[in-house]
Amino acid sequence: MDERQLAKAGGAALITLFIIGLVGLGFAVWDYVSHKDITQPWGILLAIGAWGVFYLMYRLMGKEAPRTLLGQELPTGDSAGEKATRKRWHLIDAALLAGAMTALTVGAFLIGDLTVFDGLPLSGPALLAVGAVVELVITFVIFYAINRIFGELGARSYERHLARMEA
């Protein structure tokens, strides 16, 4: 097998392991919901085992260049322009994620019972608007920090991987 075929086979194996972990987690959640207790821990053990092997295989298979939420490959160099491009995409990704989370939260509040907020000085649409703005700002800051930290770590890791491959 050449490197390209090996990479595709490894990618398929990683996807399979990830799905097996999701199935195990799904069974554990189903067990908890139906019995109000985890009576058979094999679902959790399956998820932990599959995701542990997933992590090890991912570390051994090699690295891919970091990508944005929309799938665009980010530059990994240390020049000011490349860093600015990564920073801009981290901002865009954080805004998209924060907007999606805020929309889901507002939707959940509209579906749910708003009487739990009766003790607050605001109510109705004003409460939803203020809550949405506060959540948007907080989640944007959190998602930007996470994207920035892990994005830069991913770029450095990818550059080290390329250096090892060339050596």
N, C-alpha and C positions, 0 to 999 in steps of 0.2 A: 504494500500500500504506500502510495506517495503521501506527502504532507497534507495535501488538500483532501484526499479521501479520508485520511486519519482524522482531520479536523471535523469533517462532516459526520463521521461515525461517532466521534466524541460528543459532538453537539446533540446528536440524536439520543445518545445515552444520557446526557445531562437532562434533556427534556423529559425523558422517560422517568428518571429518578425524581425529578421535581413533581411530576404528575403522581407518582406513587406516594410521595410525601403528602400531597394534597388529599389523596384518597384516604390515607391513614388518618389525617387530621379531620377529614369529613366524617369518618366512622366514629372517631372519638367525640366529636361534637354531637352527632346523632345519638350516641350512647348516653351522653350527658343530658341532652334535651328529653329523650324518651324515659330515662330512669331517674333523673335528677341526681345522678351519681355516675362516676365512671366505674362500671362493673368489670370491664375487660380492658386493661391498659395496653393491649396489643396495638391499638390504633395510634396511640401516642408514641409507643416504641417504634412502630413502623415509620411514622413521620420523622422522628428524630434520627433513626438509622438511615433512612433514605436521604434526608437532607445533609447528614454528616458525610455520607459517601459522595453526595453531590458537591459539597464544598471541597472535599479532597480532590475529586476529579477535576473540578474547575481550576483549582490551584495547579494541578499537574498538567492540564491540557494546554495551558498557555493563556495569554491575554488577548483581549480585543481592545481596540481604541475606544475611549469613552464616547458615549453617544448621548444625545439630548433625549428628552421625553418624546420628541417627534421622530427620533431615529436618525438624526443628522450626526455624522461623525465629527467629533471635536478635534481641533489641533492639540498636540501634546507638547509642543516646544516651550522654551523658556523666554521667547522674545516678548516684548511688550504687546505687540499686536495679537499674538496668539493668546496671551493671558487675557487681554481685553475681550477677545471673541468668546473665550470660555466664560468669563464673568457675565457677559451679555446674555449668553444662553442659560447660565444658571439663574439669572433674573427672570428670563422668559419662562423657564420650567417652573420656578417657584410661583410665578403669577398664575400659570395654568393650573397647577396643583391646588393652590389656595382658592382660586375661583371655583374649581370643581368641588372642593370640600365645603365651601360656603354655600354653594347651590344645593348640595345634598343636605346640609344642616337646615337650611331654610325650608326645603321641601319636607323634611322630617317634622319640623315645627308646625308647618301648615297642616300636615296630616294628623299630627298628635294633638294632645290636650294642652292648651295654653293656660289653663287655670292654675298650673303649678307656679306661674310667675305673677300671681295676683298681688303679692306683697311688695313688688317692685314699683318705683315711682312711674315707670312707663308701662303702657299696655298697648295691645293691638299692633297695628302697622309700625308705629314708632318704635316699639320694643324690637320687632323683627329687623327693622332697618339699622338700629343702633347695634344690635347683636350681630348682624351680618357684617357691618363695617369693622367691629372689634375683632370678630373671628377672622375676617379677611386679612387684617393687618397682622394679627398674631401668627396665623398659619403661614402667611407670606414670609415673615421673619424666620420662623422655624424651618420651613422648607428651603429657604435660601441658604441658611447656615448649613443644613444637611447637604444640600447640593454642592455648595462651595467646598466643604471639607472633603466629602467623598469624591467629588469630581477632581479636585487637585491631587488627592491621594491616588486616584485611578490614573491620572495623566502621568504622574511620577512613576508609578508602578509599570505602566506601559512603556515608558522610555527606558527603564531599567531592563525590562524584558527584551526590548529591541537591541539594547547594548549587549546583552548576553547572547542573543542570537547571532549578532555580527561578529562576536569575538571567537 
